[in-house]
Amino acid sequence: MKIAIVSDTHGAIDRFEIFLEKCRAAKILEIVHAGDFAVDGFCEILEKFPDLNFKIARGNADLDEETVARVRNLKNVELAEVVHFSAGGKNFAVSHFENVAEQWARDHGEKIDIFIHGHTHRKQAETRNESAIINPGSLFEDPQIFILNVPEMKLELKFFDKI
Protein backbone atom coordinates (compact mmCIF):
# COMPACT_ATOMS: atom_id res chain seq x y z
CA MET A 1 0.00 0.00 0.00
CA LYS A 2 1.30 3.43 -0.94
CA ILE A 3 0.26 6.84 0.32
CA ALA A 4 1.11 10.05 -1.54
CA ILE A 5 1.91 12.96 0.79
CA VAL A 6 1.67 16.60 -0.24
CA SER A 7 1.19 19.98 1.42
CA ASP A 8 1.00 23.70 0.82
CA THR A 9 -0.29 23.51 -2.75
CA HIS A 10 -1.58 27.08 -2.51
CA GLY A 11 -2.12 28.20 -6.13
CA ALA A 12 -0.33 25.26 -7.80
CA ILE A 13 -3.62 23.88 -9.14
CA ASP A 14 -2.17 22.63 -12.45
CA ARG A 15 0.68 20.89 -10.63
CA PHE A 16 -1.76 19.36 -8.13
CA GLU A 17 -3.98 17.99 -10.89
CA ILE A 18 -1.01 16.41 -12.69
CA PHE A 19 0.12 14.94 -9.37
CA LEU A 20 -3.31 13.32 -8.87
CA GLU A 21 -3.37 12.00 -12.45
CA LYS A 22 0.02 10.37 -11.86
CA CYS A 23 -1.15 8.91 -8.54
CA ARG A 24 -4.21 7.40 -10.22
CA ALA A 25 -2.07 5.94 -13.01
CA ALA A 26 0.31 4.42 -10.43
CA LYS A 27 -2.68 3.05 -8.46
CA ILE A 28 -1.83 5.17 -5.43
CA LEU A 29 -5.33 5.75 -4.11
CA GLU A 30 -4.57 7.29 -0.71
CA ILE A 31 -3.62 10.98 -0.70
CA VAL A 32 -2.63 12.98 2.39
CA HIS A 33 -2.64 16.77 2.13
CA ALA A 34 -1.22 18.65 5.13
CA GLY A 35 -3.04 21.93 4.51
CA ASP A 36 -3.02 25.26 2.69
CA PHE A 37 -5.21 24.19 -0.20
CA ALA A 38 -8.25 26.49 -0.25
CA VAL A 39 -7.96 28.36 -3.54
CA ASP A 40 -10.28 28.65 -6.52
CA GLY A 41 -10.37 25.42 -8.47
CA PHE A 42 -9.21 23.05 -5.70
CA CYS A 43 -12.62 21.48 -5.12
CA GLU A 44 -13.17 21.05 -8.86
CA ILE A 45 -9.87 19.17 -9.08
CA LEU A 46 -10.89 16.81 -6.24
CA GLU A 47 -14.24 16.19 -7.94
CA LYS A 48 -12.36 14.79 -10.97
CA PHE A 49 -10.86 12.06 -8.76
CA PRO A 50 -13.73 10.30 -6.93
CA ASP A 51 -11.68 7.08 -6.92
CA LEU A 52 -8.96 8.63 -4.74
CA ASN A 53 -9.26 8.92 -0.95
CA PHE A 54 -8.16 12.21 0.58
CA LYS A 55 -7.11 12.94 4.16
CA ILE A 56 -6.74 16.72 4.41
CA ALA A 57 -5.67 18.88 7.36
CA ARG A 58 -6.89 22.45 7.35
CA GLY A 59 -4.08 25.01 7.14
CA ASN A 60 -3.71 28.63 8.17
CA ALA A 61 -4.24 29.84 4.58
CA ASP A 62 -7.46 27.83 4.23
CA LEU A 63 -9.66 30.83 4.93
CA ASP A 64 -12.17 30.49 2.10
CA GLU A 65 -15.05 28.96 4.07
CA GLU A 66 -17.02 28.18 0.90
CA THR A 67 -14.15 26.11 -0.55
CA VAL A 68 -13.53 24.41 2.80
CA ALA A 69 -17.25 23.50 3.09
CA ARG A 70 -17.37 22.16 -0.47
CA VAL A 71 -14.25 20.06 0.08
CA ARG A 72 -15.57 18.75 3.41
CA ASN A 73 -18.79 17.61 1.72
CA LEU A 74 -17.05 15.40 -0.84
CA LYS A 75 -17.63 11.72 -0.07
CA ASN A 76 -13.99 10.73 -0.61
CA VAL A 77 -12.52 13.45 1.65
CA GLU A 78 -11.85 13.56 5.37
CA LEU A 79 -11.02 17.14 6.42
CA ALA A 80 -10.22 18.35 9.94
CA GLU A 81 -7.64 20.30 11.92
CA VAL A 82 -6.17 16.91 12.87
CA VAL A 83 -6.98 13.90 10.69
CA HIS A 84 -6.39 10.55 12.39
CA PHE A 85 -6.51 7.28 10.45
CA SER A 86 -5.01 3.80 10.21
CA ALA A 87 -3.55 2.19 7.09
CA GLY A 88 -1.34 -0.83 6.58
CA GLY A 89 -1.23 -1.51 10.31
CA LYS A 90 0.11 1.99 11.09
CA ASN A 91 -1.60 4.89 12.87
CA PHE A 92 -1.35 8.32 11.27
CA ALA A 93 -2.10 11.83 12.49
CA VAL A 94 -2.04 14.77 10.07
CA SER A 95 -2.06 18.47 10.94
CA HIS A 96 -0.88 21.58 9.17
CA PHE A 97 1.31 22.72 12.05
CA GLU A 98 4.01 20.60 13.63
CA ASN A 99 3.17 19.49 17.17
CA VAL A 100 -0.61 20.00 16.78
CA ALA A 101 -1.21 16.34 15.89
CA GLU A 102 1.34 15.30 18.48
CA GLN A 103 -0.58 17.21 21.18
CA TRP A 104 -3.86 15.71 19.89
CA ALA A 105 -2.35 12.21 20.24
CA ARG A 106 -1.23 12.92 23.81
CA ASP A 107 -4.66 14.33 24.70
CA HIS A 108 -6.39 11.24 23.28
CA GLY A 109 -3.89 8.68 24.56
CA GLU A 110 -3.20 7.54 21.00
CA LYS A 111 -0.02 5.81 19.83
CA ILE A 112 0.81 7.35 16.45
CA ASP A 113 3.36 5.78 14.11
CA ILE A 114 3.48 8.59 11.53
CA PHE A 115 2.89 12.31 12.07
CA ILE A 116 2.51 14.41 8.94
CA HIS A 117 2.49 18.19 8.87
CA GLY A 118 3.15 21.07 6.48
CA HIS A 119 3.32 24.86 6.91
CA THR A 120 7.10 25.43 6.87
CA HIS A 121 7.49 24.60 3.14
CA ARG A 122 10.61 22.60 4.15
CA LYS A 123 10.89 18.88 3.60
CA GLN A 124 11.44 16.81 6.71
CA ALA A 125 11.67 13.07 7.32
CA GLU A 126 12.93 11.93 10.68
CA THR A 127 12.18 9.65 13.59
CA ARG A 128 11.39 11.14 16.97
CA ASN A 129 10.24 9.21 20.03
CA GLU A 130 9.60 6.09 17.92
CA SER A 131 7.33 7.97 15.49
CA ALA A 132 8.07 9.13 11.96
CA ILE A 133 7.72 12.88 11.39
CA ILE A 134 7.11 13.83 7.76
CA ASN A 135 6.74 17.24 6.13
CA PRO A 136 6.46 17.03 2.33
CA GLY A 137 7.38 20.69 1.82
CA SER A 138 5.38 22.86 -0.55
CA LEU A 139 4.13 21.66 -3.93
CA PHE A 140 3.73 25.35 -4.78
CA GLU A 141 7.46 25.97 -4.39
CA ASP A 142 9.01 22.54 -4.99
CA PRO A 143 7.99 19.91 -7.58
CA GLN A 144 8.89 16.98 -5.31
CA ILE A 145 6.52 15.00 -3.09
CA PHE A 146 6.78 11.98 -0.80
CA ILE A 147 5.39 8.51 -1.43
CA LEU A 148 5.21 6.32 1.67
CA ASN A 149 5.09 2.55 1.24
CA VAL A 150 3.20 1.20 4.24
CA PRO A 151 3.83 -0.99 6.26
CA GLU A 152 7.46 -1.22 5.13
CA MET A 153 7.90 2.46 6.05
CA LYS A 154 9.88 3.14 2.87
CA LEU A 155 9.70 6.84 2.01
CA GLU A 156 10.47 7.91 -1.55
CA LEU A 157 11.03 11.42 -2.84
CA LYS A 158 9.50 11.80 -6.32
CA PHE A 159 8.87 14.61 -8.76
CA PHE A 160 5.12 15.31 -8.83
CA ASP A 161 4.90 14.33 -12.50
CA LYS A 162 7.17 11.23 -12.28
CA ILE A 163 5.24 9.05 -9.85
Sine and cosine of phi, psi and omega as CSV:
sin_phi,cos_phi,sin_psi,cos_psi,sin_omega,cos_omega
0.00,0.00,0.73,-0.68,0.03,-1.00
-0.87,-0.49,0.58,-0.81,0.05,-1.00
-0.83,-0.56,0.78,-0.62,0.08,-1.00
-1.00,-0.02,0.72,-0.70,-0.09,-1.00
-0.85,-0.53,0.80,-0.59,-0.04,-1.00
-0.61,-0.79,0.32,-0.95,0.04,-1.00
-0.38,-0.93,0.25,-0.97,0.16,-0.99
0.73,0.68,0.82,0.57,0.04,-1.00
-0.96,0.26,-0.46,0.89,0.00,-1.00
0.69,0.73,-0.87,-0.50,-0.06,-1.00
-1.00,-0.04,0.22,0.98,-0.04,-1.00
-1.00,0.10,0.82,0.57,-0.08,-1.00
-0.89,0.45,-0.71,0.71,0.01,-1.00
-0.88,0.48,-0.70,0.71,0.02,-1.00
-0.89,0.46,-0.67,0.74,-0.01,-1.00
-0.90,0.44,-0.66,0.75,0.01,-1.00
-0.91,0.42,-0.67,0.74,0.05,-1.00
-0.88,0.47,-0.68,0.73,0.05,-1.00
-0.82,0.57,-0.73,0.69,-0.01,-1.00
-0.93,0.38,-0.62,0.79,0.07,-1.00
-0.87,0.50,-0.68,0.73,0.00,-1.00
-0.93,0.37,-0.61,0.79,0.07,-1.00
-0.88,0.47,-0.73,0.68,0.01,-1.00
-0.85,0.52,-0.73,0.69,-0.01,-1.00
-0.88,0.47,-0.56,0.83,0.00,-1.00
-1.00,0.06,0.06,1.00,-0.03,-1.00
0.87,0.49,0.55,0.84,0.15,-0.99
-1.00,-0.09,0.97,-0.25,-0.16,-0.99
-0.99,-0.17,-0.14,0.99,-0.02,-1.00
-0.95,-0.31,0.86,-0.52,-0.04,-1.00
-0.85,-0.53,0.80,-0.60,0.10,-1.00
-0.94,-0.33,0.77,-0.63,0.05,-1.00
-0.84,-0.54,0.87,-0.50,-0.10,-1.00
-1.00,-0.05,0.53,0.85,0.19,-0.98
0.99,-0.15,0.20,-0.98,-0.12,-0.99
0.91,0.42,0.93,0.37,-0.06,-1.00
-0.83,-0.55,-0.42,0.91,-0.28,-0.96
-0.96,0.29,0.99,0.10,0.10,-0.99
-0.75,-0.66,0.28,-0.96,0.04,-1.00
-0.82,0.57,0.73,-0.68,0.07,-1.00
0.99,-0.13,-0.28,0.96,-0.06,-1.00
-0.89,0.45,-0.74,0.67,-0.03,-1.00
-0.89,0.46,-0.65,0.76,0.01,-1.00
-0.89,0.46,-0.59,0.81,0.06,-1.00
-0.90,0.43,-0.76,0.65,0.00,-1.00
-0.85,0.52,-0.61,0.79,-0.01,-1.00
-0.89,0.45,-0.39,0.92,0.03,-1.00
-0.97,0.23,-0.17,0.99,-0.10,-0.99
-0.80,-0.60,0.86,0.50,-0.03,-1.00
-0.93,0.38,-0.24,0.97,0.01,-1.00
-1.00,0.08,-0.15,0.99,0.03,-1.00
-0.99,-0.12,0.53,-0.85,0.03,-1.00
-0.95,-0.30,0.81,-0.59,-0.08,-1.00
-0.92,-0.39,0.75,-0.66,0.18,-0.98
-0.91,-0.40,0.90,-0.43,-0.14,-0.99
-0.79,-0.61,0.80,-0.60,0.11,-0.99
-1.00,-0.07,0.65,-0.76,0.02,-1.00
-0.98,0.20,0.75,-0.66,-0.02,-1.00
-0.98,-0.22,0.08,-1.00,-0.03,-1.00
-0.93,0.36,-0.39,0.92,0.03,-1.00
-1.00,-0.03,0.01,1.00,-0.02,-1.00
-1.00,0.05,0.93,0.37,-0.12,-0.99
-0.99,-0.11,-0.27,0.96,-0.02,-1.00
-0.97,0.24,0.99,-0.11,-0.09,-1.00
-0.87,0.49,-0.54,0.84,0.01,-1.00
-0.91,0.42,-0.72,0.70,0.03,-1.00
-0.90,0.43,-0.70,0.71,0.01,-1.00
-0.85,0.52,-0.71,0.71,0.00,-1.00
-0.90,0.44,-0.68,0.74,0.02,-1.00
-0.90,0.44,-0.68,0.73,0.02,-1.00
-0.90,0.44,-0.72,0.70,-0.03,-1.00
-0.87,0.50,-0.51,0.86,-0.05,-1.00
-0.99,0.12,-0.12,0.99,0.04,-1.00
-0.95,0.32,0.67,-0.74,-0.09,-1.00
-0.92,0.39,-0.43,0.90,-0.07,-1.00
-0.98,-0.18,0.34,0.94,-0.05,-1.00
-0.82,-0.58,0.73,-0.69,0.22,-0.98
-0.92,-0.40,0.85,-0.53,-0.08,-1.00
-0.77,-0.64,0.79,-0.61,0.03,-1.00
-0.31,-0.95,0.13,-0.99,0.10,-0.99
-0.90,0.43,-0.66,0.75,0.13,-0.99
-0.79,-0.62,0.85,-0.52,0.05,-1.00
-0.97,-0.23,0.82,-0.57,-0.01,-1.00
-0.90,-0.44,0.75,-0.67,0.04,-1.00
-0.40,-0.92,0.25,-0.97,0.06,-1.00
-0.87,-0.49,0.60,-0.80,0.05,-1.00
-0.40,-0.91,0.69,-0.72,0.05,-1.00
0.84,0.55,0.52,0.86,0.00,-1.00
0.98,0.21,0.17,0.99,0.01,-1.00
-0.88,-0.47,0.55,-0.84,0.06,-1.00
-0.98,-0.17,0.74,-0.67,-0.04,-1.00
-0.89,-0.45,0.50,-0.86,0.20,-0.98
-0.65,-0.76,0.77,-0.64,-0.08,-1.00
-0.85,-0.53,0.77,-0.64,0.10,-0.99
-0.61,-0.79,0.30,-0.95,0.04,-1.00
-0.96,0.27,-0.67,0.74,-0.04,-1.00
-0.99,-0.12,0.66,-0.76,0.10,-1.00
-0.88,0.48,0.58,-0.81,0.03,-1.00
0.99,0.17,-0.25,0.97,0.04,-1.00
-0.93,0.36,-0.75,0.66,0.03,-1.00
-0.92,0.39,-0.58,0.81,0.02,-1.00
-0.89,0.46,-0.69,0.73,0.04,-1.00
-0.91,0.41,-0.65,0.76,0.05,-1.00
-0.85,0.53,-0.70,0.71,-0.01,-1.00
-0.89,0.46,-0.68,0.73,0.04,-1.00
-0.89,0.46,-0.70,0.72,-0.01,-1.00
-0.89,0.46,-0.53,0.85,-0.05,-1.00
-0.99,-0.17,0.03,1.00,0.00,-1.00
0.90,0.43,0.51,0.86,-0.05,-1.00
-1.00,-0.07,0.66,-0.75,0.16,-0.99
-1.00,-0.03,0.89,-0.45,-0.03,-1.00
-0.93,-0.36,0.76,-0.65,0.02,-1.00
-1.00,0.07,-0.58,0.81,-0.07,-1.00
-0.71,-0.71,0.87,-0.50,0.15,-0.99
-0.98,-0.20,0.72,-0.69,0.03,-1.00
-0.83,-0.56,0.72,-0.70,0.07,-1.00
-0.56,-0.83,0.14,-0.99,0.02,-1.00
-0.77,-0.64,-0.75,-0.66,0.13,-0.99
0.97,0.22,-0.74,0.68,-0.13,-0.99
-0.98,0.19,-0.27,0.96,-0.07,-1.00
0.92,0.40,0.25,0.97,0.02,-1.00
-0.90,-0.44,0.79,-0.62,0.04,-1.00
-0.89,0.45,0.60,-0.80,0.02,-1.00
-0.50,-0.87,0.69,-0.72,0.13,-0.99
-0.51,-0.86,0.95,-0.31,-0.03,-1.00
-0.49,-0.87,0.20,-0.98,0.09,-1.00
-0.93,-0.36,0.73,-0.68,0.01,-1.00
-0.62,-0.78,0.82,-0.57,0.01,-1.00
0.79,0.62,0.70,0.72,0.05,-1.00
0.93,0.37,0.23,0.97,0.08,-1.00
-0.86,-0.51,0.56,-0.83,0.11,-0.99
-0.99,0.15,0.66,-0.75,0.08,-1.00
-0.89,-0.46,0.86,-0.51,-0.07,-1.00
-0.80,-0.61,0.76,-0.65,0.17,-0.98
-0.80,-0.60,0.89,-0.45,-0.05,-1.00
-0.98,0.21,0.00,1.00,-0.06,-1.00
0.98,0.18,-0.41,-0.91,-0.07,-1.00
-0.88,-0.47,0.87,-0.49,0.08,-1.00
-0.90,0.43,-0.45,0.89,0.03,-1.00
-0.90,0.44,-0.61,0.79,-0.07,-1.00
-0.98,-0.20,-0.41,0.91,-0.16,-0.99
-0.69,-0.73,0.79,-0.62,-0.06,-1.00
-0.99,0.16,0.27,0.96,-0.02,-1.00
-0.94,-0.34,0.61,-0.79,0.00,-1.00
-0.75,-0.67,0.16,-0.99,0.04,-1.00
-0.97,-0.26,0.63,-0.78,0.19,-0.98
-0.88,-0.48,0.83,-0.56,0.00,-1.00
-0.96,-0.29,0.84,-0.54,0.09,-1.00
-1.00,-0.02,0.91,-0.41,-0.04,-1.00
-0.95,-0.30,0.66,-0.75,0.15,0.99
-1.00,-0.06,0.04,1.00,-0.03,-1.00
-0.90,0.43,-0.31,0.95,-0.01,-1.00
0.89,0.46,0.61,0.79,0.07,-1.00
-1.00,-0.08,0.87,-0.50,-0.03,-1.00
-0.96,-0.28,0.82,-0.57,0.00,-1.00
-0.90,-0.43,0.64,-0.77,0.10,-0.99
-0.99,-0.15,0.85,-0.53,-0.07,-1.00
-0.76,-0.65,0.49,-0.87,0.19,-0.98
-0.95,0.33,0.62,-0.79,-0.11,-0.99
-0.83,0.55,-0.45,0.90,-0.04,-1.00
-0.97,-0.24,0.17,0.98,-0.04,-1.00
-0.83,-0.56,0.49,0.87,-0.03,-1.00
-0.95,0.31,0.00,0.00,0.00,0.00
